[in-house]
Amino acid sequence: MINLSRIILIDHHAHSLLTDFSQLDAIGFRQAFSESNSLSMLQAHAQHSIHYMHMLHELSEYLDVEEDEEQILEMRSRLGKTDYVQMLFDDASIGASIIDAGFRKDDMHSLQSFSEICARPMYQCIRIEAVIESAMSSADSFKEMYENFEQELTSSAGLKTVAFKTIAAYRGGLQIDSVEKPAAQSDFAEWKYATTDKKRPRIFRGPLYHYLLNEAFGIAAQMNVPVQIHSGLGDADADLRDANPWCFRSVLESRKFSKVNFVFLHCYPYVREAALLASLYNNVYMDLSLALTLISTQAGSLFADALAAAPSTKILVATDGHSVPETYWYASHSARRGLASVLSYLIGNGFTNEEQAMSIADRLFHKNAQDLYRLSDF
């Protein structure tokens, strides 16, 4: 089988680490490998998922301890946090990451802190919904809100911003409406009237939300940064029927956004749909990210479906790593196993040769990310 173990990964879709990741109990650790928010699921069932059992097996071999959850947790709690993270990232050949810091921000290491812990380049992906909610909570008028929104999206503070991201799939679906400004202004007034306790609002489907999403896509075009789009699995609250990448086609058909590169994330169970979109539209890309962990037994099949339709220049590898360093590590190795099996099959059946297969792997693991996000400094 073709060996992809040492190809450097630019992890174009990931999150930060929990500040207390090394001291998590079994429930906290399992939660990083599950989409369920149910305590009873995490107590009685999550540990019996094949992907979790396999991760523990692989981790026990790597750490040279017995294949026992309790012993693994005890071992990782005794290792130095920085050394442990760098050890896992080195073993997973992760060379750089693009980080969305909008996920559980209060519990996570800052981007700068995470970059220092990992000792490798980090870039910033701005979550549009976090910016909308921040702008809404700090403004008394639509004009002030929009100015705050625009300022936060275009600010050059902190790590270099190379992408925006939307979680619209989990906030009402990927069918994005075209909204005129007066409708958004009216909706803002209703939001402010309903929000009397000064708590940060949670934006969801409606005129204001979709108006600002469309505005963000326009700003992305001006800044020449791609927009990442969660699709398929990824949130326990999501209605998967509305998280199909095909629901986003009205935006893709709009000439207004023809210069914006859109990257569908996760995609499962809609990998074929995403791959078809990537084969139709010049500005559509895709990855498998979270599916490489939660559906790791099918990693090869996922890559086969993606490569069957989408050009290899349109597919990226990512971990969607978050919370604990093992998520990045396991997803990276899952990607390598899955892609190696598919490429070996393609070589064995005459669809490609070994030189072409290695070139495909290079594209998926880092070259596509370098080109798409213009990472000339990596």
KEKE-603544 format. One line per 4 residues: their letters; for each residue x, z, y of N, C-alpha, C. Coordinates in steps of 0.1 Angstrom, whole numbers, plus 5000, padded with zeros to 4 digits. Atoms other than C-alpha are relative to their C-alpha. Example, Ala and Ser with C-alpha at 12.3 -4.5 7.8 and 13.67 -1.06 7.14 Angstrom:
2
AS = 5009/5000/4988/5123/5078/4955/5009/5000/5012 | 4991/5000/4989/5137/5071/4989/4992/5008/5011 $
//
This chain:
378
MINL = 5008/5000/4988/5000/5000/5000/5009/5000/5012 | 4992/5001/4988/5012/4992/5035/5001/5014/5006 | 4997/4986/4994/5027/5023/5053/4998/5000/5015 | 5003/5000/4986/5013/5031/5087/5004/5014/5006 $
SRII = 4998/4986/4997/5026/5067/5088/5007/5003/5013 | 4991/4998/4989/5051/5063/5116/4996/4992/5013 | 5004/5007/4988/5032/5040/5140/4995/5010/5011 | 5004/4991/4990/5028/5058/5173/4986/4997/5005 $
LIDH = 5014/5001/4995/4993/5065/5184/4999/5004/5014 | 5005/4996/4986/4980/5065/5220/4986/5004/4997 | 5013/4994/5004/4950/5087/5214/4991/4998/5013 | 5007/5004/4987/4927/5071/5240/4987/5008/5002 $
HAHS = 5012/4992/4999/4898/5095/5234/5001/5013/4994 | 4998/4987/5005/4903/5132/5231/4996/5010/5010 | 5003/4989/4991/4897/5166/5247/5011/5010/4999 | 4989/4990/5000/4917/5197/5254/4998/5010/4989 $
LLTD = 5000/4989/5011/4924/5228/5232/4993/5012/5006 | 5005/4987/4996/4906/5261/5233/5011/5009/5003 | 4989/4991/4996/4927/5287/5250/5003/5010/4989 | 4998/4990/5010/4922/5310/5220/5000/4993/4986 $
FSQL = 5001/5008/5012/4925/5283/5193/5007/5006/4988 | 4993/4994/5011/4950/5302/5172/4994/5012/4994 | 5006/4987/5005/4929/5333/5168/4985/4998/4996 | 5014/5002/5004/4896/5317/5157/4998/5006/4986 $
DAIG = 5003/4996/5013/4878/5332/5128/4995/4987/4992 | 5004/5011/5008/4864/5310/5100/4988/4992/5006 | 5012/5007/4994/4831/5302/5118/5005/4992/5012 | 4995/5007/4988/4849/5292/5150/5008/4988/4995 $
FRQA = 4991/5012/5005/4874/5270/5130/4991/4989/4994 | 5009/5010/5006/4846/5253/5110/4993/4993/5010 | 5008/5006/4990/4827/5246/5141/5007/4988/5007 | 4992/5011/4995/4855/5223/5153/4999/4988/4991 $
FSES = 5001/5011/5010/4848/5201/5122/4985/4998/4997 | 5014/5002/5003/4810/5201/5124/4992/4997/5013 | 5009/5002/4989/4783/5188/5147/4989/5010/5001 | 5011/4991/5001/4759/5215/5138/5003/5012/5010 $
NSLS = 5000/4988/4992/4751/5244/5162/4994/5012/4993 | 5007/4990/5008/4734/5264/5135/5010/5009/4994 | 4992/4990/5006/4751/5296/5126/4999/5001/4985 | 5002/4999/5015/4736/5296/5091/5006/4988/4993 $
MLQA = 4993/5012/5005/4749/5260/5086/5015/5003/4999 | 4986/4997/4999/4784/5272/5096/5004/5011/4990 | 4997/4989/5010/4782/5303/5074/4999/4995/4986 | 5003/5003/5014/4768/5287/5042/5003/4986/4995 $
HAQH = 5000/5013/5005/4773/5250/5042/5012/4991/5005 | 4990/5008/4994/4799/5235/5066/5013/4999/4992 | 4988/4999/5007/4828/5246/5045/5000/4992/4987 | 5001/5008/5012/4815/5226/5016/4999/4985/5002 $
SIHY = 4999/5014/4997/4816/5193/5034/5013/4994/4995 | 4988/5006/5006/4840/5169/5017/5011/4998/5011 | 4990/5002/4990/4858/5161/5050/5007/5013/5003 | 4994/4987/4997/4864/5198/5056/5008/5005/4989 $
MHML = 4992/4996/5012/4875/5206/5021/5013/4991/4999 | 4988/5009/5001/4899/5176/5022/5010/5004/5011 | 4991/4996/4989/4913/5187/5056/5007/5013/4996 | 4993/4988/5004/4920/5222/5042/5010/4997/4989 $
HELS = 4990/5004/5010/4937/5206/5012/5013/4994/5006 | 4989/5007/4994/4959/5184/5033/5008/5010/5009 | 4993/4990/4992/4967/5213/5057/5007/5010/4992 | 4993/4990/5009/4975/5237/5029/5013/4994/4995 $
EYLD = 4988/5007/5004/5000/5212/5016/5011/4999/5011 | 4991/5002/4989/5015/5206/5050/5007/5014/5004 | 4995/4986/4997/5018/5244/5057/5006/5007/4989 | 4994/4993/5012/5029/5252/5022/4994/5013/4997 $
VEED = 5008/4988/5003/5002/5278/5016/4990/4996/4990 | 5011/5002/5010/4975/5282/4990/4988/4993/5007 | 5012/5007/4994/4944/5260/4995/4989/5010/5001 | 5010/4989/4998/4924/5289/5008/4998/5001/5015 $
EEQI = 5003/5000/4986/4907/5290/5041/5005/5012/5007 | 4995/4988/4994/4915/5326/5048/5015/5000/5002 | 4985/5000/4999/4952/5322/5041/5005/4990/5010 | 4996/5010/4990/4954/5290/5062/4998/5006/5014 $
LEMR = 5003/4994/4987/4938/5308/5091/5010/5011/5004 | 4991/4989/4998/4961/5338/5087/5014/4994/5004 | 4987/5006/4997/4992/5315/5086/5000/4994/5014 | 5000/5006/4987/4982/5295/5117/5000/5010/5011 $
SRLG = 5001/4990/4990/4975/5327/5136/5014/5006/5003 | 4987/4994/4998/5011/5338/5131/5011/4990/5006 | 4990/5010/4995/5028/5306/5142/4999/4999/5015 | 5001/5001/4986/5037/5301/5178/4991/4988/5005 $
KTDY = 5010/5010/4996/5010/5282/5196/5006/4986/5004 | 4994/5013/4996/5032/5256/5213/5007/4993/4989 | 4993/5006/5011/5054/5251/5183/4991/4994/4990 | 5010/5004/5010/5024/5247/5160/4993/4987/5005 $
VQML = 5006/5012/4995/5007/5221/5183/5010/4988/4999 | 4990/5010/5000/5039/5201/5187/5003/4995/4986 | 4998/5004/5014/5045/5202/5150/4990/4991/4994 | 5011/5008/5005/5011/5188/5141/5000/4986/5007 $
FDDA = 5001/5012/4992/5012/5162/5169/5012/4991/4995 | 4989/5008/5005/5047/5151/5157/4997/4994/4987 | 5003/5005/5014/5035/5148/5121/4990/4989/5000 | 5011/5010/4999/5005/5128/5132/5005/4988/5009 $
SIGA = 4994/5011/4992/5028/5105/5154/4991/4997/5012 | 5007/5002/4988/5007/5111/5185/5009/5000/5012 | 4990/5002/4990/5027/5098/5214/4995/5003/5014 | 5007/4997/4987/5002/5102/5243/4985/5001/4998 $
SIID = 5014/4998/5001/4966/5110/5250/4993/4998/5013 | 5009/5001/4988/4938/5102/5274/4989/5011/4998 | 5008/4988/5002/4918/5134/5279/4988/5001/5009 | 5012/4997/4993/4882/5140/5289/4999/5016/5001 $
AGFR = 5000/4986/4998/4883/5175/5304/4986/5006/5003 | 5014/4995/4997/4845/5177/5309/4993/5007/4989 | 5006/4993/5011/4839/5192/5275/5004/5015/4999 | 4998/4986/5001/4836/5230/5274/5012/5004/5009 $
KDDM = 4989/4999/4990/4858/5231/5305/5005/5014/5002 | 4996/4986/4997/4857/5269/5310/5007/5006/4989 | 4993/4994/5012/4870/5276/5275/5013/4993/4996 | 4988/5008/5004/4898/5250/5274/5012/5002/5009 $
HSLQ = 4988/5002/4992/4933/5246/5286/4998/4989/5010 | 5000/5010/4990/4936/5227/5318/5008/4988/4995 | 4993/5012/5004/4949/5191/5315/5015/5002/5001 | 4986/4998/4997/4983/5202/5330/5005/5009/4989 $
SFSE = 4995/4991/5010/4986/5231/5306/5000/4994/4986 | 5000/5007/5013/4976/5210/5276/5012/4990/4999 | 4988/5009/5001/5002/5184/5285/5013/5007/4998 | 4987/4992/5002/5029/5211/5287/5001/5005/4986 $
ICAR = 5000/4995/5014/5018/5225/5253/5004/4989/4991 | 4998/5011/5009/5019/5191/5237/5014/4993/5002 | 4987/5006/4997/5051/5180/5254/5000/4985/4999 | 5001/5014/5000/5039/5144/5258/4991/4995/5011 $
PMYQ = 5008/5005/4989/5022/5122/5283/4985/5002/4998 | 5014/4999/5001/4986/5129/5291/4994/4993/5013 | 5007/5007/4990/4962/5109/5312/4985/5005/5001 | 5013/4994/4998/4928/5118/5326/4988/4990/4999 $
CIRI = 5013/5008/5000/4893/5104/5318/4990/5009/5006 | 5010/4992/4992/4866/5115/5342/4986/4998/4994 | 5014/5000/5005/4832/5124/5327/4990/4999/5011 | 5009/5003/4989/4806/5109/5350/4990/5011/5001 $
EAVI = 5011/4990/4999/4779/5134/5341/5005/5013/5006 | 4995/4988/4994/4802/5163/5350/5001/4999/5015 | 4999/5003/4986/4808/5147/5384/4987/5000/5007 | 5014/5000/4994/4771/5141/5390/4995/5014/5002 $
ESAM = 5005/4987/4999/4762/5177/5382/5007/5009/5010 | 4992/4993/4990/4790/5191/5403/4996/4996/5015 | 5004/5005/4986/4780/5169/5433/4986/5004/5004 | 5014/4996/4998/4743/5178/5429/5000/5015/5004 $
SSAD = 5000/4986/4998/4750/5215/5428/5006/5005/5013 | 4993/4996/4988/4771/5216/5459/4995/4993/5013 | 5005/5007/4989/4750/5194/5482/4985/5003/5003 | 5014/4998/4996/4718/5199/5502/4992/4987/5003 $
SFKE = 5007/5013/4996/4711/5162/5510/5005/4990/4990 | 4996/5011/5008/4713/5130/5491/5013/4994/5005 | 4988/5005/4994/4739/5117/5515/5013/5008/4997 | 4989/4991/5003/4761/5147/5510/5004/5000/4985 $
MYEN = 4998/5000/5015/4756/5146/5472/5008/4987/4997 | 4993/5012/5003/4767/5109/5471/5014/5000/5005 | 4987/4999/4995/4797/5115/5492/5009/5009/4991 | 4993/4992/5009/4808/5143/5469/5002/4993/4987 $
FEQE = 4999/5008/5012/4801/5121/5439/5011/4990/5001 | 4990/5010/4998/4822/5093/5452/5014/5005/5001 | 4987/4993/4998/4850/5116/5463/5006/5005/4987 | 4995/4994/5012/4853/5133/5429/5004/4988/4990 $
LTSS = 4996/5011/5009/4854/5099/5410/5013/4994/5005 | 4988/5008/4995/4881/5084/5432/5011/5009/5004 | 4989/4991/4997/4902/5115/5438/5012/4997/4992 | 4987/5002/5007/4939/5111/5429/5006/5013/4997 $
AGLK = 4994/4987/5003/4944/5148/5424/5002/5002/4985 | 4998/4997/5014/4958/5160/5391/5007/4989/4992 | 4995/5010/5008/4968/5138/5362/4994/4986/5003 | 5005/5014/4997/4965/5100/5365/4987/4997/4993 $
TVAF = 5013/5004/5006/4929/5088/5360/5001/4986/4996 | 4999/5014/5006/4928/5058/5337/4987/4996/4995 | 5013/5004/5006/4891/5058/5326/4989/5009/5005 | 5012/4991/4998/4856/5071/5333/4993/5000/4986 $
KTIA = 5008/5000/5013/4832/5081/5305/4986/5005/5003 | 5014/4995/5000/4795/5086/5301/4995/5004/4987 | 5007/4995/5012/4775/5106/5276/4985/4997/5001 | 5014/5004/4998/4743/5088/5285/4992/4999/4987 $
AYRG = 5006/5001/5013/4736/5083/5248/4993/5013/4996 | 5005/4987/5003/4730/5121/5246/4992/5006/5011 | 5008/4995/4988/4711/5124/5279/4989/4990/5002 | 5012/5008/4999/4682/5101/5272/5002/4986/4995 $
GLQI = 4998/5013/5007/4698/5070/5256/5008/4990/5008 | 4991/5010/4994/4719/5040/5263/4992/4988/5006 | 5007/5010/4993/4691/5019/5277/5000/5004/5015 | 4997/4996/4986/4702/5021/5314/4991/4992/5009 $
DSVE = 5009/5007/4990/4676/5013/5341/5007/4996/5012 | 4996/5004/4986/4683/4994/5373/4991/5007/5010 | 5007/4991/4991/4673/5018/5401/5003/4997/5014 | 4997/5002/4986/4669/5012/5438/5003/5014/5007 $
KPAA = 4996/4988/4993/4683/5038/5463/4988/5009/5004 | 5011/4991/4996/4649/5051/5476/4995/5008/4988 | 5005/4993/5012/4638/5060/5440/5010/5011/4997 | 4990/4990/5003/4671/5079/5435/4999/5011/5011 $
QSDF = 5001/4990/4989/4667/5097/5469/4988/5009/4997 | 5012/4992/5003/4632/5108/5459/5002/5009/4988 | 4997/4992/5012/4644/5120/5425/5009/5012/5003 | 4991/4989/4995/4672/5140/5442/4992/5011/5006 $
AEWK = 5008/4990/4993/4647/5158/5464/4992/5008/4989 | 5007/4993/5010/4627/5167/5433/5009/5009/4992 | 4990/4992/5007/4658/5180/5415/5003/5012/5009 | 4997/4988/4991/4667/5202/5445/4989/5010/5001 $
YATT = 5012/4991/4999/4632/5215/5448/4998/5008/4987 | 5002/4993/5013/4631/5224/5411/5012/5010/4997 | 4988/4992/5002/4666/5240/5412/5001/5010/5011 | 5001/4989/4990/4661/5273/5430/5010/5011/4998 $
DKKR = 4991/4989/5003/4686/5295/5413/5015/4997/5002 | 4987/5004/4997/4717/5276/5423/5009/4998/4988 | 4992/5003/5012/4728/5271/5387/5003/4985/5000 | 4996/5014/5001/4746/5239/5379/4989/4992/4992 $
PRIF = 5010/5007/5007/4719/5213/5369/5006/4993/4988 | 4996/5009/5011/4720/5194/5336/4993/4987/5001 | 5007/5013/4998/4713/5158/5344/4996/4994/4988 | 5005/5008/5011/4692/5137/5321/4993/4988/5005 $
RGPL = 5006/5013/4997/4674/5104/5320/4990/5001/5012 | 5009/5000/4988/4657/5096/5354/5006/4991/5010 | 4995/5009/4990/4661/5075/5385/5013/5004/5006 | 4988/4996/4994/4688/5096/5401/5012/4998/4991 $
YHYL = 4989/5001/5010/4709/5097/5369/5004/4986/4999 | 4997/5014/5002/4707/5060/5363/5005/4993/5012 | 4994/5006/4988/4713/5051/5399/5015/5003/5001 | 4986/4996/4999/4745/5071/5399/5009/4994/4989 $
LNEA = 4992/5007/5011/4756/5057/5365/5004/4986/5005 | 4997/5013/4996/4753/5022/5379/5010/5000/5011 | 4990/4999/4989/4772/5033/5410/5014/5002/4995 | 4987/4997/5007/4799/5047/5388/5006/4988/4994 $
FGIA = 4995/5012/5006/4802/5015/5369/5006/4990/5011 | 4994/5008/4989/4807/4997/5402/5013/5005/5006 | 4987/4994/4995/4834/5021/5413/5011/4998/4990 | 4990/5003/5011/4851/5016/5379/5005/4986/5002 $
AQMN = 4996/5014/4998/4852/4979/5387/5010/4999/5012 | 4991/5000/4988/4868/4986/5421/5013/5006/4997 | 4988/4993/5003/4893/5010/5406/5008/4993/4988 | 4994/5006/5012/4900/4987/5376/5003/5009/4989 $
VPVQ = 4999/4991/5012/4894/5014/5350/4989/4998/4991 | 5011/5002/5010/4874/5011/5318/4990/5012/5000 | 5010/4989/5002/4843/5031/5311/4997/5002/4985 | 5002/4996/5014/4841/5049/5278/4985/5004/4998 $
IHSG = 5014/4997/5002/4806/5052/5263/4998/5006/4986 | 5003/4994/5013/4797/5077/5236/4988/4993/4994 | 5011/5006/5008/4775/5061/5209/5000/5005/4986 | 5001/4995/5014/4762/5070/5175/5001/5015/5000 $
LGDA = 4999/4986/5002/4770/5105/5163/5009/5006/5011 | 4992/4994/4990/4786/5130/5186/4994/5012/5007 | 5007/4988/4994/4760/5156/5198/4988/5003/4992 | 5011/4996/5009/4735/5176/5178/4987/4997/5007 $
DADL = 5013/5002/4993/4709/5169/5206/4997/4985/5001 | 5002/5014/4998/4713/5131/5204/4989/4995/4991 | 5009/5008/5008/4685/5109/5192/5007/4987/4997 | 4991/5012/5004/4705/5083/5172/4993/4987/5003 $
RDAN = 5007/5012/4997/4678/5057/5178/5003/4995/5014 | 4997/5004/4986/4687/5057/5215/5015/4999/5002 | 4985/5000/4999/4725/5059/5208/5006/4988/4994 | 4995/5012/5006/4728/5025/5193/5007/4992/5011 $
PWCF = 4993/5008/4990/4754/5004/5213/4991/4988/5005 | 5008/5012/4996/4729/4975/5213/4990/5004/5011 | 5009/4996/4989/4707/4996/5237/5006/4998/5013 | 4993/5001/4988/4733/4991/5263/5001/4985/5005 $
RSVL = 4998/5014/4998/4730/4953/5263/4995/4995/5014 | 5004/5004/4987/4711/4951/5295/5011/5001/5011 | 4988/4998/4991/4742/4964/5314/5010/4989/4997 | 4990/5010/5004/4764/4940/5294/4996/4986/5005 $
ESRK = 5005/5013/4996/4742/4911/5304/5000/4998/5015 | 5000/5001/4985/4744/4920/5341/5013/4994/5005 | 4988/5006/4994/4768/4898/5360/5007/5010/5010 | 4994/4990/4991/4773/4928/5384/5011/5007/4993 $
FSKV = 4989/4992/5007/4794/4945/5357/5008/4992/4991 | 4993/5009/5009/4810/4915/5341/5015/5003/5000 | 4985/4997/4999/4845/4928/5353/5003/5014/4995 | 4998/4986/5005/4840/4963/5339/5002/5000/4985 $
NFVF = 4997/4999/5014/4856/4970/5305/4993/5012/4995 | 5007/4989/5006/4833/4991/5284/5005/5003/4985 | 4994/4997/5013/4846/5010/5253/4990/5009/4993 | 5009/4991/5008/4821/5023/5227/5008/5009/4991 $
LHCY = 4993/4990/5008/4832/5055/5211/4992/5005/4988 | 5006/4995/5013/4825/5069/5176/4993/4989/4992 | 5007/5011/5005/4799/5042/5169/4992/5002/4987 | 5007/4998/5012/4788/5055/5135/4986/5006/5002 $
PYVR = 5001/5010/5011/4763/5046/5120/4999/4986/5005 | 5002/5013/4994/4764/5016/5143/5013/4992/5002 | 4987/5007/4999/4799/5003/5136/4998/4985/5001 | 5001/5015/5000/4787/4968/5128/4994/4995/5013 $
EAAL = 5006/5004/4987/4765/4967/5160/5011/4999/5011 | 4989/5000/4990/4795/4977/5181/5010/4989/4998 | 4990/5011/5003/4818/4952/5164/4994/4987/5004 | 5006/5013/4996/4793/4924/5170/5000/4999/5015 $
LASL = 4999/5001/4985/4791/4933/5207/5014/4997/5005 | 4986/5003/4996/4829/4933/5209/5003/4986/4997 | 4997/5014/5003/4828/4898/5193/4993/4991/5010 | 5008/5008/4991/4803/4886/5219/5004/5001/5015 $
YNNV = 4997/4998/4986/4814/4901/5252/5015/5002/5002 | 4986/4998/4997/4849/4898/5267/5003/5014/5004 | 4997/4987/4994/4846/4932/5283/4995/5012/4991 | 5004/4990/5009/4835/4952/5252/5011/5003/4990 $
YMDL = 4990/4995/5010/4858/4973/5231/4993/5012/4992 | 5006/4989/5008/4852/5000/5204/5011/5008/4993 | 4991/4992/5009/4868/5028/5184/4991/5006/4989 | 5008/4993/5011/4857/5050/5154/5001/5015/5002 $
SLAL = 4997/4986/4996/4871/5083/5167/4994/5011/4991 | 5005/4988/5007/4849/5112/5156/4996/4997/4986 | 5003/5003/5014/4838/5093/5125/5012/5001/4991 | 4988/4999/5008/4874/5093/5113/5001/5014/4994 $
TLIS = 4999/4986/5005/4870/5131/5109/4987/5003/4992 | 5012/4995/5007/4833/5137/5100/4996/4991/4989 | 5003/5009/5011/4830/5106/5078/5013/4995/4994 | 4987/5004/5004/4866/5106/5066/5001/4993/4987 $
TQAG = 4999/5006/5013/4858/5096/5031/4997/4985/5001 | 5003/5014/4998/4846/5062/5045/5008/4993/5010 | 4992/5005/4990/4874/5056/5069/5004/4985/4998 | 4997/5014/5003/4884/5024/5051/4989/4991/5002 $
SLFA = 5012/5008/4998/4849/5011/5051/4997/4998/5014 | 5003/5001/4986/4845/5018/5088/5009/4990/5006 | 4990/5010/4995/4877/4999/5096/4996/4986/4995 | 5003/5013/5006/4866/4971/5073/4988/4993/5008 $
DALA = 5012/5005/4993/4832/4967/5091/5004/4996/5014 | 4996/5003/4987/4849/4968/5125/5008/4987/5000 | 4991/5012/5001/4876/4942/5116/4993/4988/4995 | 5007/5011/5005/4851/4920/5099/4994/4992/5011 $
AAPS = 5007/5007/4989/4834/4911/5132/5008/5000/5013 | 4993/4999/4987/4855/4923/5161/5014/4995/5000 | 4986/5003/5000/4888/4908/5171/5009/5012/5000 | 4991/4988/5000/4917/4932/5165/5005/5004/5013 $
TKIL = 4997/4996/4986/4924/4931/5202/4990/5009/5007 | 5011/4993/4994/4891/4949/5208/4998/5014/4993 | 5002/4988/5007/4895/4979/5185/5011/5010/5003 | 4990/4990/4997/4913/5011/5193/4999/5012/4990 $
VATD = 5000/4988/5008/4922/5042/5173/5000/5012/5009 | 5001/4988/4992/4913/5076/5187/4996/5012/4990 | 5003/4989/5009/4909/5111/5172/4987/5008/5005 | 5010/4991/4994/4883/5127/5195/5003/5014/4997 $
GHSV = 4995/4987/5002/4904/5157/5189/4996/5010/5011 | 5005/4990/4991/4892/5189/5205/5001/5014/4994 | 5001/4986/5004/4893/5227/5204/5012/5005/4992 | 4989/4995/5008/4919/5231/5176/5009/4988/4997 $
PETY = 4991/5011/5002/4950/5210/5170/4999/4993/4987 | 5002/5006/5013/4940/5203/5134/4991/4988/5001 | 5009/5011/4999/4913/5179/5146/5007/4987/5004 | 4992/5012/4997/4938/5155/5162/5008/4996/4988 $
WYAS = 4991/5003/5012/4961/5158/5132/4993/4994/4989 | 5007/5005/5011/4935/5152/5106/4994/4986/5003 | 5006/5013/4997/4918/5123/5124/5011/4989/5000 | 4990/5010/5000/4951/5105/5130/5004/4996/4986 $
HSAR = 4997/5003/5014/4960/5108/5093/4989/4992/4993 | 5011/5007/5006/4925/5097/5083/5000/4985/5005 | 4999/5014/4995/4929/5066/5105/5011/4992/4993 | 4989/5007/5007/4962/5057/5089/4997/4997/4986 $
RGLA = 5004/5003/5014/4948/5061/5054/4990/4989/4999 | 5011/5010/5000/4917/5041/5062/5005/4986/5003 | 4995/5013/4996/4934/5013/5080/5010/4994/4990 | 4990/5005/5010/4962/5010/5055/4993/4994/4988 $
SVLS = 5007/5005/5012/4937/5006/5026/4994/4986/5003 | 5007/5013/4996/4918/4978/5045/5011/4989/5001 | 4990/5010/4999/4950/4960/5055/5006/4996/4987 | 4994/5003/5013/4964/4962/5020/4990/4991/4992 $
YLIG = 5010/5009/5006/4931/4947/5007/5001/4986/5006 | 5000/5013/4994/4933/4919/5032/5012/4992/4996 | 4988/5006/5004/4969/4912/5023/4999/4995/4985 | 5002/5003/5014/4961/4913/4986/4991/4988/4997 $
NGFT = 5010/5010/5002/4932/4889/4990/5003/4987/5008 | 4996/5012/4993/4950/4864/5011/4994/4998/5014 | 5006/5001/4987/4932/4871/5044/5011/5001/5011 | 4989/4998/4990/4965/4880/5062/5012/5003/4992 $
NEEQ = 4988/4996/5007/5001/4887/5054/5005/5013/5006 | 4995/4986/4996/5022/4919/5059/5004/5000/5014 | 4995/5000/4986/5037/4908/5092/4988/5000/5009 | 5013/5000/4992/5002/4900/5106/4993/5014/5000 $
AMSI = 5007/4987/5002/4988/4933/5092/5007/5010/5009 | 4993/4990/4992/5015/4954/5109/4998/4997/5015 | 5003/5004/4986/5008/4935/5142/4986/5005/5003 | 5014/4995/4998/4971/4944/5138/5001/5015/5002 $
ADRL = 4999/4985/4999/4980/4981/5132/5006/5004/5013 | 4994/4997/4987/5003/4981/5163/4989/4999/5011 | 5010/5002/4989/4974/4968/5184/4990/5011/5000 | 5010/4990/5001/4949/4993/5171/5005/5014/5004 $
FHKN = 4994/4987/4997/4972/5023/5174/5005/5002/5014 | 4995/4998/4987/4988/5017/5207/4999/4988/5010 | 4999/5011/4990/4991/4982/5222/4987/4997/5007 | 5012/5002/4993/4954/4978/5229/4997/5010/5011 $
AQDL = 5002/4990/4990/4953/5011/5247/5009/4998/5012 | 4991/5003/4989/4984/5002/5267/4995/4990/5009 | 5005/5011/4992/4968/4970/5278/4987/5004/5008 | 5013/4998/4994/4933/4982/5284/5000/5010/5011 $
YRLS = 5000/4989/4989/4942/5014/5304/5012/4998/5009 | 4988/5003/4991/4973/4998/5320/5010/5011/5001 | 4990/4989/5001/4997/5024/5308/5014/4995/5000 | 4987/5006/4999/5028/5007/5320/5011/5010/5000 $
DF = 4990/4989/5000/5046/5041/5323/5002/5006/4986 | 4998/4995/5013/5043/5048/5286/5008/4991/4991 $
//
